[in-house]
């Protein structure tokens, strides 16, 4: 059974990100994690927007060869972008399993 917890508040992942209201060096790792956490939903939104745009281009092409080619390219680029992002993540996970180093957890220093 999978249990989903509520998203933690910023700074809850790393108590060392901010010390007495001042950012620490570990805060850079927190910043990278937060950016990557937001990147996946944004990637999905961009993919959906490109697919919808390609659909409009197909509809508005009206059978013109140039318009249809443009729509196909838009759809192809959307699929390629999604595939490349997923492949990059899978490569990181594969290398993490192969080497034992944590590549998908971004942390600066161990102090």
Secondary structure as GFF3:
##gff-version 3
##sequence-region A 1 111
A	DSSP	beta_strand	18	19	.	.	.	ID=ss1
A	DSSP	beta_strand	22	23	.	.	.	ID=ss2
A	DSSP	alpha_helix	26	61	.	.	.	ID=ss3
A	DSSP	alpha_helix	65	99	.	.	.	ID=ss4
###
